[in-house]
């Protein structure tokens, strides 16, 4: 995939750095060792964070700041990493979908970055452009129906929006049959080392749980 960061994103977030990881994978319906890791992470956060202090995690704080700069209320349209950790802090289990989705959720809560996970075979074209959502732009969030992405950072392929930090699109979502994975890590805090560490963490998870060699990733700005 080719990734283009638009001028409008550069304007609201000059330090933005992202990582794109592409891998061949084998999905499964459920993986208990993966869920052991997810539950352990949740227990760690319940001992160390509150619903207020989690907003201070670098990746979450930076994403919230960008939402405000784009004109979006981050408390109404929460970044995915924040929403997932908040759910754990409230003693609720994360939704169990399948191994790929669950794995991306773990990677997101581990580093505080909102991460998009996609079935790359569902993209239109070979280029994704990161811009800002427009009023009236059609977008169907996974499990959410039509959502208002006006003012949200959004990746678009040749057909339209595929991913925001709040929700990815139904059209390009991962499924049990996904074998060609693309993951996008959004470092609105500009911390390249943490973004790289997050990408390498995902590679390790893919090797352990998805019969993958971990694929390859590249950094983009």
N, C-alpha and C positions, 0 to 999 in steps of 0.2 A: 504494500500500500504506500501511496504518497500522501503526506500530510502537509497541508498549508495552514498556517496561522494567519488569520486576516488582520488587516490594519486596525480594525475596530477592537479586536482583542488586545493587540499590542498597545493601543491607546489606554484602555482601562486597566491593563495588567502587564506593564513592560517586562517584569522579571519572569513571566510564564515560561515553564519548561515542561514538556511532556515526554512520555515514552510510549512507543508502539511496539508491542510484542506480537509476533505471529508464530503459530505452532500447529503441528498436526497432533490431534488428540483423539482419545476414545472416551466418550462420556458414559456415565452409568447413572442409574436411578438414585442410588444412595451409597454413601461410603462412611461407615462408622468411625474409622480412625480420623477422618477429616472432621467429623462432628465432635470428636473428642478434643481436637484442637480448637474448634470454634467455641465450645463450651468452656474450655480452660481460659480462653481469651476473655470471655464474658465475665467469668469469675474474677479474673485479675482486674478488670475495669470496675466491677462493683466494689472492689476494695480500695481503688485508687482514684476514681473519678466521681463527679456528680454531673447532673444534667446541665449545670452551668459551667463547671470547669472544663468539660469536654470541648466547649466552644473555643478554648484557648489552645487546643492542639493546632500546630502550625498549619497543616493542610486544610483543616476545617475553617480556622479563622480567616485564612486567605481567600477561600472560596466564598465565604459569607461576605467578605469585603468586596469581592468582584460582583456578587449579586447586587449589592447596594449600588455600586458604580454603574451597573447596567439598568438599574431601576426596578429590581426585584426584591421582594421582602424575603430574606432567608429563613425567617421563622414560619412563613406560610409555605414556601417552596423549599423545604430543607434539602441541603446537599445529602446525597445518599449515605456517605460515611457517617455523618452526624445522625441521621435517622436510624441507621443500624445500631450504632453504639447506644443511642438513647433507648432503643427498645431493650437492649440487654440490661442497661442500668435499671430499668423498670421491672426487671425480673421476667421479661417475656422472652420466649424462644424466637430466634430468627426463623423466617419462613423457610421450610425445606422444599427445594424445587428439584434439583438434580445436582450431580457432582460438580459440573462446570460452574453453574450459578452459585452454588454454595462456596466453592473455592474462591471465586472472584469476590464474594462478600467477605470472606475471611481476610483476603489480601487488602481489602478496603478498610476494614476495621483495624487491622494491624498497623497501618501507617497513616490513617486519617485522610487519605486521598479518595475522592470519588472516582471510581474506575468503571469504564465501559467495557463490557464483554460482548462480543458479537460473533455471529456465524458469518465469516467472511464471504462465503459463497452466496450470501443474500445481498451483498452490496451491489449497487449499480455503478459501474465504472471502477477505475483503479485509484481514485483520488478522494480524500476526505478533506473538507475545509472547515476549520473552526471559526465560527462567527458568532453573531448574536441574533437570537430569535426575533421575528417581526410580528407585529399585530396581525392576527387572523391567520397566521401560518399554521397549516394543518399538521398535527402531531399526535400520534396515539401512543401514550405511555404504556409500558408493560403492566397489565392488570389494572390500569387507571382509566382507560378510555381516552377520549380527547382531552388534552391538557393545554393550557395557555402558556406557550413558551416565549411570549413577548418579553424581552429583557433577560432571557436565560442564555448563557453560553450554549452553543449547539454545534455539533458536527453534522455536516451535510455531505451526502454523496450526490451522484448525478440526478437522483430522483427527489431528494429532499432530506429533512432532518432524520438522523439515525440515533443520536445520543446527546443527552444533557447530563450535568452532574446530579440532577434530581431523578431522572428516569430515562432509560433507554427506550427505543421504539420497538413496538411489536413486530414491525416488518423485518428487522434484522436481528431479532433476538436469538439466543442460543436455544437449542432443543436437544433432546436425547440423541438425535441423529447427527448432531454437529461433529464434524471431523476437522474443519479448517477454522481455527480460532484466531481472532484478532482482539487484543486487549489494549485499551488506551488509558494511561495513567495521567491525571491532570494535576500538575504541580503549580498551582497558582501562587504558591509561596516562593517559587523560584529556586528551591533547594534541589539542585541536580543530584547530589549524592544520595539524598533520601529517595528521590524518584528512581534512580538506578537500583538502589537497595530493594525497593518495592518490586521492580521488574524481576530482579534476580530471585526474590522470595517467591514470586509467582512461578518462575521456572522450576524451582525446587518442588513446589506443590504439584505442578503438572507431571513432573517425573515420578513423584510418589503415588499420585492418585489417578492419573489419566493416561498411563502407558505412553508417555510422550518423552522426547529427548529434551524438552524444555523450549524448543524453538529458538528464535533470535529476536533481539529487540534493538531499536535505535532511538536516540534522543532527538527531539525536534523543538524548535522555538518559532 
